[in-house]
């Protein structure tokens, strides 16, 4: 009996459409994708790290399938790709797939919030192109980031769409293995997936996405309940990626069943309605750094961690806002640390001076006047690095990273890790490689919204998501002027939002 051949690949990008200081973030270039692209045999060697593609590789092996590696192209969150960049990357994926045919199935890692010049739904365009190439009978399945803006086009082009269930995303490989198992069962004729998709007119606030805490924990519990329903193969919620003016923005619900369209429709309606009825629970009030410090000091649990979510490099921000660094220095909050400040100029100056040297630098605040001005520091260079390390926390376990030339500098007990590439702190591995013990800090600021919890939650006394003066608020009503292309009313921008869960959104092809 011939072993089923499964194509594995992906194109991942979370596209930021606006930031507090600009409506036109720098475009994501072809080189941005090229710097994080693996192909062919490189993909075949994966399988150990906690990523979606690693999970596919592992799942293909565990299910006795033959892997046909294609292309895995990624780029950091940023502005929309040009049409030429999108077409180049997509064409390469399609060419590899075309040359590999015939295949028995296709597994794709797609962020779910990718946009390009003139293309609001780039993920849907990729899936539709793959479907056209392989035909109607070849199973196509994809796994998406929790912060996805899923669409009808995506659902209609795929047999199964699966979304991560954790934030921080500690289940990337797990959800990919789950999807690969569905692929294996489909090819074997054991199941016939039927999928229903629902778009929910809701902007979900980032601090209420943390799956370790209610109410998000209750939402995941709802998905786990659906897992136990006879005939349900998979259930997912996408909480959306909000800072882009696009008609695809919003929350989504998906239910996949075994050959039972009516069950998929009914359970998708139920899931969407459950989320909608609790729409006020998914909103969070804004908290300033000063207010968070008061709460932390009152609780007396250290280290107090301030998550500077508005300058979250993982969400598209430059990572060089100076407000909290200035606050730590002015209040003499020691020992404290700011992780990570994206400032290649300061990193280069520290590298030139060498470990042990004292340098006069203006730290951060170089990307925009709104994020500065730079903070003058007379700092000691405590350690230097080329920025290459391997994550050891649960989110990106065993995955390599490259922050570029980096430095640990310190002034009067305020420590700053300065890096050259826009990467958010995920776990303690890089600080540990420098010799910086985060457990010894009383105050820590991380330029991250939630992924830092993967490694920092176990050492935290208390954690607060804060909004700096340069950043977007959790109150989406303050964003109202940014949204001109939504094409529908959406909560909480509007209170009078009409909802109906229509079969016109079904994924049946």
N, C-alpha and C positions, 0 to 999 in steps of 0.2 A: 504494500500500500504506500502511495506517495506521501511524503511529509509535506504538510501545508506550508506554503511560503508566505511570510508576513513582512510587509514593508514597514520600516520604522524610521521616523524622522520628525521634524518639527521646525516651526518658525515662531519665535517667542519675542513679543515686544508689547510693553504697556505704554500706550501713547498718551502723553500729557499735552492737553490743548491750551492750558493757561496756568499761570502762576501769579502770585500777588503782584509781582513787579512787571509782568509782561503778558500780553495776550498772544505772543508769538514765540514760544520756546524754540531754542536752536533745533533745527531739524536733525533727525537721526540719519546718519550717513551710511553708505555702503561699507565704509571702513569700520564703523561701529559694529556692524554685523560680522564682518570678516574677522575681526579680532576675537570673536567668540564663536567660531564655527568649527564643527568637527564633521567629518565625512567618512563614509565607507568603513574601512577596517578600524578607524578610531572609535566609531560607535560600537562596533562589535566587541571592543575591549572593555566597554563600560559594564556596569552592573552592580557595583559596590556602594556607590554614593546614594544619598537621598535626593534624587531628582526624578522627574517624570520619565525621561528617556532611560535612565539607569533602571527604573522600575519596569519599563517595557522590555529591556534586554533580559532582565532577570525573569520576567514572566514568560517570555518566549522560550527560554531555556527550560523552565520548570514545567511547561506544558508540552514539551516535546515538539515544538514547532521549529521551522527553519527561518532564521532571520535574514531579511534582505535590507541591509543598512542603507539609508539614503543620505540625508543632510539634516543636521541640527544647527540651526542658525539662531543666535540670540543677540540682543543688544540691551543695554541699560535703559531704564525708563527715560523718555525724553520726548522731544517734539516729533511730529508726524514725519514719516519717511517720505522722500520724494517719490513720484510715480516711477521714475527710472530705477531707484533703489528697490522698491517693492517688486517691480517686474523682473529685475535681475535675480533677486533671491528666490522668488517664486518659480521662475523659469528653471533655475538650477535644480530645485526640488522636483519639479515635474519632469525634467529631462532624465534625471536619475531614475525616477519611477517608470517612465516610459521605456527606458533601456532595460529595466529589470522585469518587465512584464513577460508572461502572465504572473500575477500574484493572487493569492487567495484571500488577502485582507490587508488593510492599511491601518496602522496605528500612528497618530500624530499628537505631538505636544504643542499646543497652541495656547498662548496666554488667554486669549478671549477678549482683549481690549486693545487690539492693534488697529491703527488707522494710518492711512497714507494719503498723499496728496490727491484729493478728489475721491477718496474711497473711505467712507465712514467705517465700514465693516470689512477690514482687510482679512480677518480670520474667515469670515463667510466667503470671501472671494477665493481664498486658498482652498477651503473645503469644496466649494462648487467646482473649481478647476480640477481637483483630484477626482471628484465624482464623475465629471464628464470624461475624464481619461480612463478610469477603470470600469465605467459602466454601472448599470443599476443593480447588478446582482453581487458585486464584490463588497463585502462588509467594510465600512469605513467608520472608525471610532476615534474619538479625541478626548484628551484630558486637559482641563483648563484650570488656571489659577482661580482661587476664590474671588479675586477682585476682577471678575469678568463681566463684560457687557454682552450677554448672549443675545442672539437674534434668530428670527424665523429662518433666514437664509442658512445660518449655520445648522439649525436643527433639521431642515429639510434636506440638506446635503449629506448628513451623517446618519448612520444607523443607531449609534449610541454616543451621547455626550456625557462626560463625567466631570464633576467639579471637586476640587480639594475640599476637605471638611475641617481643616485646622488653620488657625491664625494665631501664632506663627505657623507657617506651612511645614509641619513636621510629617505629614502623611503623603508627600508627593509620590514617592516610590510605591507606597502602599496602594494609593488610588490607581496608579498605573498597572500594578500587578492585578488588581481587581478587574480592570478593564481588559487586560490581556486574557484573563480567565474567561470573560464573557466572549471574547473573540474566539478562543479555542472551542468553547461550547457551541457557538454559532456555526463555525465551520464543520464541526462534527455532527451537526443536525440535531443537537440536544435541545436547543432553544431557538426561537425566532423573535428577536427583539422588536418591540413596538414602543415608540417614544412619543410622549406629549410634552410640549413646551409652553410655559406661561411667562409673559412679560408683566412685571409688577411695577406700576408707576410710583416708585419709591427710591429716594436717595438715602442710603444707609450710612450712618455716621461711624467713622473709623473706630473711635474708642469702644463702640458697642459691637465690634466685630470679634473681640477677643474670645476665643472658644473655651478658655478655662473658666470664664466668668459668666454669670447670668447677665442679660437674657440670652446671649448667643449660645450659651451652653444648652439652653432649653430648645433652641432652634435645631441644634445638632441632635438632641434627643428625639425631636420630631422625625428627623431623617432616619434615625436608628429604629424608630417604631415602624416606619414604612418598610425598612429592610426585612421585617418579620412578617409582613403581609404576604400570604401565599400568592405566587404569581408575579410579585414585584422583584425585578432583578437589580435595580439601582435607583437611587433618588439623590437629587442634588439641589443646592441653593447657590446662586451666584449673587454676591452682595454688591457687585458693581465697582467700577472705577469712575469716580465722579468728575474730576477736573478736566473735562473736555466738553466743548459745546457741540453736541452731536445727537441726532435722533435715536441712537442706539443706547444711550446712557440709561441705566436703571437696574433694578433687581430682577432676578429670574428664578424660575422653578422648573425642574425637569423630573419626570418619572418614566422609567423604562420597565416594561413588563414582558412576560413571555407570551407572545402571540395573542395578547388580549388588549385590543385598542380601547375598548370601553373602560377597562380597569385603569389603564394609563391616563385616560382623559379625566376620569372621576378623581383619581388620587392627585393628579396635578392641580385640579380645581381646589381640592381640599387643602393642599399645601400652600397654594397661592393665597387662598382666603385666610388661612391661619396666620400667615405673615402679615397680610394687610390689616387684619383686625388688631394686630399688635404694633401698628406702624409708629405710634408715639414712643414705644419702648426702644426703637432703634435709633433714637435721636439723643445726642449728648450736649450738655452745656459746655461752653468754653471756659477754660481755666487758665489764668495767667501764671507765669513762673513764680511771682511773689505770693500769690494765693496758695499755690501748691506747696511752697516752702513752709508757709504757716501751718498748713494741714500736716505736713510731714513732721515738723518740729513738735507739734502737739501730740502726734502719735508716738514720737520718740523711737521710731524703728529705723535703723540705718543699715546700709546706705539708702538715702532718699534718692530715687532715680526720677529725673525729669525727662520725659520723652518729648523732644522738640519736634512734634509731628509736622509742623509747617515747613521745617527745613529737612524733611526726610528725603535723603538722596534716593531711597528706594521708590519714592513716589514722584521723582522728577525734579526735586529741588537741588540747588547748587551745593548745599552742604557747607556754606561758609557764613551763615548768620552769626552775628557776634553778641546778641543781646544777653544770652545766658552766661557766656564767658565773662562779659563785662560785669554782670551781676555777681558772679562768684568772686571776682577780684575785688570789687567794691565792698562787698560784705565780709571779705576775708573768710570765706567758707572753705576751711581746710581740715583735712586733706580732701581735695575734690578733683574730678576729672571731667574733661569734655572730649567726647568720642563721636565720630572722628571729625576734625575740621579739614575740609577739602581746601588745601592751599599749597599748590605745587611750588610757589615762590618761596614760602617759608621753609618747606621741606628741603628745597635746594640750598637755601642759605645755611640751614642746620647741617646738611651733609658736607658742605664746603668747610664749615667751621670745625666739625668733628666732635666726637663724644667728649664731654667735660667742658667744652667751651661755653662762654656766656655770650649771647647774641642779643642785639637790639633789633626787634622785628615788629612789624605791624601785622597781627595775626587775623586772618579772615577778612570778610567784608569787601572782597575784591570783585565779586560777580555783579553787584548792583549797589547803588547808593542806599536802596531800601534795606539791604542786609548788613550794612556797615554802620559806621565807618570801621576800618581795621582797628583792632585793639593793640595799643603800644605795649609791648612786653620786653623786659630785660630778663631773658629766660636762660636757664641752664639746659644744654643738650644732654639728655639722660641716656638716649639710645637711638640708634639709626637702623634702618632696614630697607631692603629693596621692595618690601611689601608682599613678598610671596610666602604663602603659608597654606595650611590645610585646616578646614573647619573640623572641630571635634564635638560640637554641640549637636542636638538632635535634628535641627532643621536641614543643614547642608552637610551632614556628617560625611566625612571622607572626601568632600569635594575640594579641589584646589581653588585658590583665590589669588588675585594680584592687585594690590592697592597702589602700585607704583612706588617710587621713592618716598619714604616715610620717616618720621622722626617723633620721638617722645621728648617734649620740652616741658620745663617746670619753672614756675616763678612763685616763690613764697608759699609752697604747698598746693598751688593750683596747677594741675597737670593737664597737658593738651597733647593728644595724639594727632599729628598732622599728616595727611595722606595726599596723594596726587590724583587719584581717580575717584569718581563719584560712587562710593560703595558704603552702604550702611553697616553699622556694627550688628552682627548676628549672634556671635558667642564670644567667649573670653580668649579664644585661641591666639589671636594676633597680639592682644595686650600681654598675654602670658609670654609670647615669644620675645617681646621687648623687655620683659622683666617687670612690667607694671602690674601690681596686685590690686585688682579692682575691689576685692573684698576688704581691703584696708581703707577704702575711701568712705567718707561720711556723706558726700554728695556726688552724684554722677549725672551728667547730661549726655544723652545719646540722640543723635540725629536720625531718629527712626520712630515709626508709629507703633509697630507691634512686633516685628520680627526679632528685635533685640531680646524679647522675653524668652526666646528659645534658649539662650545661654545665660541671661542676666537674672531671670526670675528666681532661680535657686539661691542667689546671693543677696537678693533685694530685701530691704526692710519694708519699704513702701515704694509704690510706683504711681506716677501721675502723668497723664498725657496733657501737655500744655500747649498753648497757642501764644507765640511771640507776636510782637507788634508788626512784624514784617509778613506774617503768615495768614493763610486763609483760616477762617473760623470754622468750628464745628457746626455753626448755625448756617445752614445752607441758604437760608433766606437772605443772608448778606451777599450771596453769590448771584442773586437774581439777575442783575444786569449783565452777567457773563453769558447767561443762557438765552440764545435767540433762535436756536435751531432744534429744540427738543421735539417740536411737532405735537405735543400733547401736554396736558396738565400733569404735574408730578408733585408728590408730597415730599417735603414740607413747603416747597415753594408755593403750592396752592393747597387750600383746605378743601375746596369743592372739587375733588377729583372723581370723575365717574369711573367705575370699575365693572368689568364683566369679563369672565373667563370664557373666551370664545374658541370653539373648535377650529376656527380659521387659523389658529396658531398651532394646530397640531403638527407634529413632525412627520406625519406619514407622507411618503413620496409616491 
